[in-house]
Amino acid sequence: AAGQRDPFTWPLTAANEAGFGKVSVELAGPGNFAVRREWDIQVRAAQTPSAVDTVSQLAAGRELTLDRNVTAGFAPGTSQVAVSLTRIPGIDVAALLRALDKYPFGCIEQTTSRALPLLYYNDVALLGYGPADPRIGDRVQEAVYRIVDMQLPDGSFGMWGPYSPAAEWLQAYAMDFLLRARDQSMAVPSASLQRGLTWLNRSVDKLSPNAQAYAWYVLAKAGLADPGRVRYFQDNEAGKISDGLAWAQLAAALNHVAEPGRARLAFAKAREMVNAVDRNDYYGSALRNRAALLALAAEAGGREGFTQVASLVGERLNANVDHTTTQEQAWLVMAAHAMAGSGGGLAYSVDGERKTATRDPVVINPDQAAIGRGVRVKNEGDGTLWMQVTARGVPTEPLPASTEGLSVQREFLTLDGRHADLRRLRQNERLIVSISGGNLEGGYHEVALLDLLPAGFEIETVLTEEKAKSFGFLPKLSETRIAEGRDDRFFASLNLGRRTYRSWWDSDEEMKRTINSYHVAYIVRAVTPGSFALPATNVSDMYAPRIHGRTAMGRVEIAPR
């Protein structure tokens, strides 16, 4: 009837492939009335992607074929394949850059590590993107602005924002990146740069020996290091340096302040301690130190020094990308950049078409159609190449629940504390998502918690200690470094165990604090009727990926109200 409004509903079924689908609606009526509307709807996989890496040696004249077996374990529409050809064995630059680029979090360390290598690998093909995707320069500039936004009023940097200062070593790391970005013609706010350098210069004598060596290197590059203070540090405090990387940073600082003789002595110590690692350096590792030392070797010890370090560590930089930290990934790429400066062009062919490249690595990004046909890659040169293939995608089969050093449990509760039946929900119903777990491994862990939402849910609020007072049945909420609801996920970061590193501003009470369990919660609303996959909750140590936990997946059924 005239003026009457009737709602109509149609069921939508997600295709087997992830990506963007299109919904079209056409309506026709009397008087030649007609209207058409279209909407894009994203279909997201219910699991986070994983990667499979393979490395093959291509002798001169050898050819290998990639086929659909490379992506057989991944759900349709979710897989990407990257092939890189390089003279450098063990370091898959493209895979490392993609792992950094897809890292879902954003603290000061991760933001810096994602952007630092992109200053020297300005090729969007390395990330596997097409011409319509953001340019490398845009991504680096975005990182610069985010880091600046995390600067505290005194010039230091916070871990997740302009509060709660980051560790001492990370202060120098962030400033190192900003100086490099400025030198690469990125827009770095001069006031922020000056505040950061002023804070570093004022605080450098208070830092731990390893962090102090890095700070002197950064200040020397900026032209702000007093040669007398650097010499004093070498004579009186450098004996407490615990790894070769810090000695190399000190050597580079001495070179910058025109002390080549002292720099040679420091670099000799760097070579001597090339495999040493500070057990209290949570963000470091033997692999990170070797890679960073190689990246810095020419600046610290000249061309001869680089050759010496390369002979010591060049064959000890192999790593599975999925098992590396963001620190290791960033410095491995920087090491590859340092090693790629010579050697001439790369001669190869793809499906019989001969090509020559002047840069190392060469990256090939075949699409799914090409993989289906089979991609033939051949070494057309005289020397040996390494072909590194990274296939990344969402696993076809749901991953089972897992406990590897961290435990995690998830409960869905009604607002009066009863367990909710996820198979019998009603549209507009509100639930509390309660996530808890513990530190089973026992060490110190900076943990990332990621809970992807099923498509029918929206986050209404993240529960704080004050908000949780309305729900007395909930256990006490844990202190987090960050906890936020995003469009399709809940994310939190928290610390478990007793911290192994200390900054000069930390109190004794903070260092004694040991927390080995956690509890966070948020409220969701069931907004869309339907049947949806329930993704797993994942927890992991951001700097030791082998330490992780995962719940099982499930399903959610939401009936119309």
N, C-alpha and C positions, 0 to 999 in steps of 0.2 A: 504494500500500500504506500501511497505518497507519504514521504517523510519518515517512513519506517526504516530502522537500522537493524540489520541482522548480521551477527558475526559469523564468519565461515572459517573453518580450520582445515588444513590439509597436512597429512603426514609427510615429512621429509626424511629420506634415508641417505646417510652419508655414503659416498662411493668408497670403493676399496683403496683409493689413492688419496693421499694428503695433498692439500693445495687449496686453490680457490674455486668454488663452484658458483653457479649463477642461478638465481631464482627469478623467473619472469611471470608476471600476472597481467592478464588482459581482461578488461571489462567492457561490455557493450550493452547499450540500452536504447530506449526509444529516442527518436529525433536524431538519429545518427550519432548518438553519444558513444564515445570510445576513448579508453585510456589504457595505457600500457606502462608498467613500472618494472624495473629490474633492480635486483640487489645482489651484491657479491657476498658470499658466505664462505668463511674459511673453514676448512676441515683440517684439524690439527691432530697429529698422532698422539696416542695416549701414553707414550713412553718417550723418554729423552733419547737422543741419538747416541750411538756408539760407533766406534771406528775399528776397522781391520786394516793393518799395515802389512805389506809384503815388500821385500827387497830382493832384487835379482841383479846379478852381475852380467853386464852386456859386454862381452869381448868384441873386438873389432869384427864387423860383419855379421854379428849374431842378431837374430830377429825373434821377438816374442809377440804372442797374440793375447789380447784381453777380450774375454767374452762375458756372457751373462752370468757365468759362475761367480764372477767377482762380486756381484750384488745379490746373489741368490738368497742370502740370509736376511735381507731387508725388505720391509713392506713396500709395495709399489708406490711410486711418487715421492718417496722419502730419501732415496739414495743419491749420492753424488760420488763421482770418481775423479780423482786427481792423479795424474802421472807426472812425475818429475824425473828429469835426466840430469845427472850431475857427476862431476869428477870427485866429489867429496863423499866418501862412504859414511853411512850411518846417520847423517843429518838430513832429514826430509824437510826442507825449508817450507814448502807449500803446506804440508800437513801440520807443521808446527804453527804457522801463521793462521791457519784455519781453526786450529784448536784454541788459540788465543782469541781469535775474533768471535768465536761462538761461546766463549766463557760467559755464563749468564749473570755473574755478579758484578760488583763495581766499587770495591774498596780502593784505597790509594795505590796499593801494590798492584792489584789486577788491572786497574785503569792504566797505570804506567807501563806495565809489562805488555799489554795489548798494543800500545801505541809506539813504544820505543823502536821495535824492529821496522815498523812501517816508515820510519824516517829514512831508511836505507833501501827498502824494497818497495819502491813506488810503482807497483804493477798490480792492477786489479785482478789480473788473471791468476795471480798466486792465491787469491782468496776464493777463486771459483765463481766470481760474479760476472754478470753481463754488463754491457755498456750503460744500462739504465740504473745500475746500482750506485750507491754513493762512492765518490772518488776517494782514493786513499788519503789525499790531502784533507778532505772534509772529515774523515774519521780521526785523523791525528789532531786536527783543530778542535774537534769536539772533546777529545781527551784533554787537551790543554785547558779548555774552559772548565771542564769538570774538576780537574786537579786544583785549579785556581779557586773554584768554589769551595773546596775543602780546606782552604787555608784559614788558620786561626788568626785573631787580631794581632798576636805577637809575631807572626810571620812563619811559624811552624805549620805543619799540616796534620789534620785529623785523619783517622783511619777510614771512617765512613762519611764524614762531613766535618764542618767547622767546630768540632768538639772532640774530646777524648783523643789526645795526640797519638799519632802512629809511633812505631818503634824508632829508635835512633837511626839505624841503618836506612830505614825507609825515608827518613827526612832527607838524607843525602841523595837517595835514589830519585826521589821526586824532583829535587833541584837539578840533578844531573840531566834528567829528561827535559826539563824546561829550558836549560841552557842549550842542549842539543837542538831542541825544536826552534829556538830563536835563531841559531846558526843555520838552520835549514829554511829560514825565511817564513816560519810560521808566526802568527800573531800572538805573542806572549805579552800580556799586560806588564808594562815596565814597573809599575808601582808594586805589583805582586812579586815580580822577580826581585826587586830591590829589597822588599820586606823579608823575603825568604833568605836571601844572601846575608842580610844584616843579622837575622836570627842565627843563621848557621855560624857566622863569624864570631858572634857574641857567645855562642854555646859550645863551640868546637872543643875547647879544653875540658869540658865536663863529660864528653862522650866516652864510651868504652873504646879501647884501643883500635879495634877493627873499624868501628863506625867513624872514629876520628881520622883514620887513614883515608877513608872514602871522602869525608868532609874536606880534608885538606886538598884532595885531588879536585873536588868540585870548586872550591874557593880559588885554587891556583888557576884553573881554566878560566875563571871569571876575572882573573887579575887582581884578586883581593887577598891572596895569601901572603902574610908577612914571612919572608924567607927565614928570619930569625926564629920565629915561632915554629916553623916546620922543622928547622934544624934541631931545635930544642926537643920537639916531639921525637924525632929519630934517635937522639942521644939518650933520652931519659924515659920514654914510655914505649917506644916501638918494640922493645924486647918482650912485651906482653902480647904482641900480635900473634894470633893463633892460626892463621892460614896464609897460603901463598897469594890469594887474591888481594888481601889487604896490603901485603908487602908490595905487590905490583902497583896498586893505587898510590902508595906512598912514593914509589919510584917515579911514577908519572908526574906526581905533584912536584917532586924535586927537579925533574926536567923542566917543568913549566916555570919554576922560580930560578932557573939558571944554576943548578947545582948538579952537573952531570956526573961528577965523581961520586957524590953521595948516592945519586940515582943508581949507578952501577952496583954499589954495595947492596942497596935495597932490592934490586932486581935479582941479584944472586940469591938472596934469601927467598925471593918469590919462587925461583926455580927449585930451590932446595925443599920448599914446603908445598910443592905443587899439588900433592895429594892429601894435604892436611885439611881438616874441617873442624870448625868450632862446634862442639856438641851443644852449646847453649844458643847457637844461631838457628832459631826456628825456621827462618825463611831460606836458609842456605842448605847446601848439600855438596858432596864431593863433585858431583856432575856439574852443578851450577858453577862452582868455583873454577873447575877446569875450563869450562866454556868461557866464562867471563875473563879469566886470566889470558886465554888465547885472544879474545877480542881486544884486550888492552895491551897485548904484548908489544906491538910496534911502538905505541906511544910511551911505554915504560922502558923498553930496552932496544928500540930501533929495529932495523930489518934483521940484524943478526939475532936479536932477542926473540923476535917473532919466530924465526927458523928454529931456534933452540926449543921454545915452548911447543911449537907444532910437532916436533919430533917426540916430545915427552907425552903429549896428550892427544895428538891427532887421531889415533886409533882407539881412544878411550872415551869417545863422545857418542857412542851408539846408545839409543834409548827408544823404547816403545812410547809413542806419543801419548797414548792413553794413561800411561803410568808416570808421566812427568808433571811437575808443578809448573805454575806460570813463570816462576823465576827461571827454572831450567829451560823452559820453552823459549823465553825471550833471549836468554844469553846463548843458547845453542844457535839461534838464528843470527845473532850478532857475530858469533864465532865463524859461522859459515860465510858471512859477508866478508870477514877479515881474510878468509882463506880463498875467496873467489876472485881475488884481484888479478890473478895471472893465469896463463895456460892457453890462451888463444880461443878460437871459436869451437863450438860444438857442432859436429856434423851428424845428422840423423835423418830418418825418413818416417813418415806416418802414412800407412796404406800405400806405400810405393812412391810417395811424393817427397823428394829430397829437400831438406831444409838446412840452413846454417844459422846458428845463434851466436851472438857475441857475449851474451851474459849467461852466467851460471847461477841458479839452475834454469833449465828450460821446463816450462809447465804446459801440459796438455790437459784440457778439460773436456773429455768426450761426453756427449749427451747419451741419453738412454737408447736412442735409436742406433747410435754408432756402436755402443756396447753390445746391443742385440745382434748387429751384423758381425761384430768382431773387429777390433782395432789392432793393426799390425804396427809395431814399433821396432825400428832397426837402427843399430849403431853403424853409421856410415863413415866414422872416423878411424884413426889408426890406434888410438888408445882405448883403455877400458872405461866404460861408463857404468854408473849404477842407476837402475830404474827402480824408483820407489813408488809404489802404488798404494794410495789410501782410499779405501771405500768407506764411506760414512753414511749412516742411515738409521732408521728406527727398526729394531729387530722384529722379525715377523711374529715370533712367539713371545708371549708375555714373559718377562724375566721373573723368576721366583723370588720370594722373600729371602733376604740375605742379612747376615750379621757378621761383619768382618771388623771387629774392634769397637764398633759403635752399634748400639741397639736403638730401635725406633718402633713405637706402637702408636696407632691412630684410632681414636674413638669418635663416633658421631653421637651426640647427646641431644635430647630435647632441652628446651629452656628450663624445665623443671628437674633435669638430671637423669632422666630415664634414657636407656639405650635406644637409639632410633633404628627403625627397620628401613634400610635403604631401598628395599624392594616395594615399599608401600608409602612413599612420600606423596604429599599433596602440593600442588603449585601454591606458592607464597608462604610455605612453611619455612620456619627458621630453625637452624641447627647450630650447635656449638661443635666445632672441630677441635678436639683435644689431642695434642701430640706430645708424647713423652718418650724418654729413653735414657740411656746411660753410657758412660765411658767404660767399656769392658777392657780395653787395651791398657789403660792405666797411665799413659803418658799425657803430655800437654797437647791439646788439639784446638785449633781455631776452626769451628765447625760451621758449614753452610747447610741449612735445612731448606729443602725445596719441595713444596706440595702443589702439584698441578691440579687445577680444578676440573671436575667433569663439566661438560658443556652446559648442563642445565643449572649450574650454580653460579651465583655472584657473591663476592665477599661484601658483607655489609659493614663490618668493623673488626679491627684487630683488638683483642682484649688486652688491656693494661691492668696493672695492679688495682687501680681505682675502679675501673669498669667491672673487674672480676668480683668485686664485693657484692654485686647483685646476684652472684651465682655461688653461694656458699659451699656447694658440693664439690667445686673444682679444687684440685690441689693447688698449692702456692705456685704462682708463675715465676719463671726464671728471669734473671736479668739478662737482657740481650744487648748486643752492640747495635743491632738494627732489627726491626720487625715491621714488615709492611705488606699490605695487600695490593697486588697488582691486578691488571685486567683478567688474567687467566691463571694466577698462581699466588700462593703465599710464600714469602721468603723471610728467613730469619738467619742471623749470624750470632753465634755465642761461643764462649770459651769454656772448655772443660779441662780439668786437671790443674796442676800447679804450673804457672808460667816459668819457662826456662831462661828467658832473657830479661834483663832489667834495664830500664832507662833512668837517667839521673833524676828525673822528677817523680819516680815511683816511690811510694811509701813502703815501709816494712810490712805494714798490714796488707797492702795489695799483693806483695810478693808471697805472703803466707797463705793467701786465699786458695783453697782447693775445692772445686765443685765438680762432682763426677756424675751428676744427673741433671736433667732438664725437663721443663714443661712449658709449652706455649699453647695458645688457643686463639681462635678467631670465630666469628659468627658468619654463616652463609645463609642465603635465602634461595630456595628452589624457585627459579623464575620461569623455566621453560618445561612444559610437559614433554615426556618422551623417555626413551631408554638410552642411557649413556654409559660409556666406559668410565670406570673410576681409576684414574692413574695412581701409581704407587707414590708413597712419600719417600724421599731420598735424603739421607744425611751423609756428609763426607767431610773429612779433614781437607781444607782447601789447599794444604801444602804437603799432604801425604795421601794421594788418591787411593792407595791400597786400603786405607782405613775408612770404612763406610758401612752403611746399613740401609736396608730397603724393606718396605712392607710389600705385601702381596697386592696385586691389582684386584678389581672387583667390578660391580655394575650398580648403577643407580636407576631406579624407576620412579618417575614423577607423573602422577595422574593430574588431569585438569581439576581445578577447584570447583 
